[in-house]
């Protein structure tokens, strides 16, 4: 009895006893970390997955096989967590982080944007929807190499003013549908600027390096379509950006809960 009393006074025995109590308390509160519960809900979920993949309900043997497969994966998963593989493998960390983002995304309630929201989105993302202006034009050229070029152009222009059809006036009419830059390449910067600023459906007298011109702009296309014309595309783009912003806000809300310390 005396030896037992001395043993009980040893500090190491106290530590072992305290440790045993803590372990027992943890078991009582949390449960055995290596105890895996196979619930009816799990079995129903495995049966549903089988049905979705195969197209029929599993037999009893097939369901047992599916449960056995789940058990193997579950214990390996838990052992991997115990060994910290989720923290050591960058790919696993990325998958888990993405799953959390996906869960947040699934909880977002979709809604239609208002007109004001679409207008604001279009105003701040104008370049995404804008296309270069294109000028649909016709041009009649009088080569400067012809001494009568100026007179011929004047005669042609008077005929147009009197209502003549340009197709009946005996000179070739060249058409095109070009951007400002392509017009500058074809006629030079000065003529390009004049064409782009010309009123529609009006013949203008211009001059290039090689010829005297009569130019008429029939139509201008491109630029930014109206909100109504873009509405389906704007609504999709707005919704994608809204979802991303909500997820980003969630990530930031989690981030501020943690403190980071760099070891020297």
SVG drawing of the C-alpha trace seen along z (x, -y; Angstrom):
<svg xmlns="http://www.w3.org/2000/svg" viewBox="-36 -75 50 83">
<polyline fill="none" stroke="black" stroke-width="0.4" points="0.0,0.0 2.9,-2.3 4.3,-1.9 1.0,-2.6 0.7,-5.8 4.1,-7.0 3.2,-6.2 0.1,-8.3 2.2,-11.3 4.4,-11.2 3.8,-14.2 3.9,-12.0 0.9,-10.1 -0.9,-13.3 -0.3,-14.3 -1.4,-10.9 -4.6,-11.1 -5.4,-14.6 -4.8,-13.6 -7.1,-10.7 -9.8,-12.9 -9.4,-15.4 -9.5,-12.6 -12.6,-11.1 -14.3,-14.5 -13.5,-15.1 -15.0,-11.8 -18.1,-12.5 -18.6,-15.9 -17.3,-15.4 -17.4,-11.6 -14.8,-9.2 -13.0,-10.9 -12.7,-7.5 -16.4,-6.7 -18.2,-7.1 -22.0,-7.3 -23.7,-5.8 -27.1,-7.6 -30.3,-6.8 -29.9,-10.1 -26.5,-9.0 -27.9,-5.7 -30.7,-7.6 -28.2,-10.0 -26.0,-7.1 -29.1,-5.4 -30.1,-8.7 -26.7,-9.1 -26.8,-5.5 -30.2,-6.1 -29.0,-9.3 -26.0,-7.6 -27.5,-4.2 -31.1,-5.1 -32.6,-2.6 -32.7,-1.9 -29.7,0.2 -30.2,3.8 -29.4,4.6 -26.0,5.9 -25.2,2.8 -26.3,0.4 -24.1,2.4 -21.2,2.0 -21.8,-1.7 -21.9,-2.1 -18.6,-0.1 -17.0,-2.3 -18.2,-5.4 -16.7,-4.0 -13.3,-3.5 -13.3,-7.0 -14.5,-8.5 -11.8,-6.9 -9.1,-7.9 -10.5,-11.4 -10.4,-11.6 -6.9,-10.2 -5.8,-12.8 -7.2,-15.6 -5.6,-14.1 -2.2,-14.2 -2.8,-17.8 -2.7,-16.9 -5.4,-19.5 -3.0,-22.1 0.1,-20.8 -1.4,-20.3 -2.0,-23.5 -4.4,-21.8 -6.5,-20.5 -6.5,-24.0 -7.7,-25.5 -10.5,-23.0 -11.8,-23.6 -11.6,-27.3 -13.5,-27.1 -16.1,-24.9 -16.8,-27.5 -17.1,-30.2 -19.5,-27.9 -21.6,-27.4 -21.9,-31.2 -22.8,-31.5 -25.6,-28.9 -27.2,-31.0 -27.4,-34.2 -30.9,-35.0 -31.1,-36.0 -33.1,-39.0 -33.7,-41.2 -31.7,-44.5 -33.5,-47.8 -33.2,-50.2 -31.1,-52.5 -28.7,-49.6 -28.4,-48.7 -27.7,-52.4 -25.0,-52.6 -23.5,-49.4 -23.5,-50.5 -22.0,-53.9 -19.1,-52.3 -18.4,-49.5 -19.1,-51.4 -16.0,-50.1 -17.2,-46.5 -20.2,-47.2 -18.9,-50.0 -17.9,-49.2 -16.0,-51.6 -18.2,-53.9 -18.5,-52.9 -19.4,-55.3 -21.4,-54.1 -20.4,-56.5 -20.3,-57.1 -17.6,-59.1 -17.1,-60.4 -13.5,-61.3 -12.3,-63.9 -8.5,-63.2 -6.3,-66.3 -4.3,-65.1 -7.3,-66.2 -7.1,-70.1 -10.9,-70.2 -11.4,-68.4 -12.6,-71.5 -15.1,-72.4 -16.3,-68.8 -16.9,-68.6 -18.9,-71.9 -21.1,-70.7 -21.7,-67.4 -22.5,-69.1 -25.0,-71.4 -26.7,-68.5 -27.0,-66.8 -28.5,-70.0 -31.1,-70.0 -32.2,-66.5 -30.3,-64.4 -29.7,-60.7 -25.9,-60.4 -26.1,-57.0 -27.1,-58.8 -24.3,-61.3 -21.7,-59.2 -19.1,-58.9 -18.3,-55.9 -19.5,-56.0 -17.5,-54.1 -19.1,-53.0 -17.6,-51.8 -18.3,-51.1 -15.2,-52.1 -14.1,-53.2 -12.4,-56.5 -9.0,-54.9 -9.6,-53.1 -10.9,-56.3 -7.7,-58.0 -5.7,-55.2 -7.7,-55.5 -8.1,-59.3 -5.8,-60.9 -6.5,-62.3 -8.0,-65.6 -10.5,-64.0 -11.3,-61.3 -12.2,-64.0 -14.3,-65.8 -16.2,-62.7 -16.8,-61.8 -18.2,-65.3 -20.4,-65.5 -24.2,-65.7 -26.0,-62.6 -27.3,-62.4 -25.5,-65.5 -22.8,-65.7 -19.7,-67.4 -16.8,-68.8 -13.5,-67.5 -10.0,-67.2 -7.5,-64.4 -3.9,-64.3 -4.7,-62.9 -8.2,-64.2 -11.2,-66.4 -14.0,-64.6 -17.7,-64.6 -18.6,-62.5 -21.9,-61.6 -22.4,-59.8 -25.5,-57.7 -25.4,-56.1 -23.3,-55.8 -23.4,-52.6 -21.6,-51.4 -20.9,-53.1 -22.8,-52.0 -26.3,-50.5 -29.1,-51.6 -29.8,-50.1 -32.9,-48.4 -31.0,-46.9 -28.4,-45.6 -30.7,-44.6 -30.3,-40.8 -26.5,-41.0 -26.3,-43.8 -28.6,-41.8 -26.3,-38.7 -23.1,-40.7 -24.6,-42.6 -25.7,-39.4 -22.3,-37.8 -20.6,-40.9 -23.1,-41.1 -22.4,-37.4 -18.7,-38.0 -19.0,-41.1 -21.1,-39.2 -18.6,-36.4 -15.7,-38.8 -17.5,-40.6 -18.0,-37.3 -14.3,-36.4 -13.3,-39.8 -15.7,-39.3 -13.9,-36.0 -10.5,-37.5 -11.0,-40.2 -11.7,-37.5 -8.1,-36.2 -4.8,-37.6 -1.6,-37.0 1.8,-37.0 5.0,-36.5 7.8,-34.7 11.3,-36.3"/>
</svg>
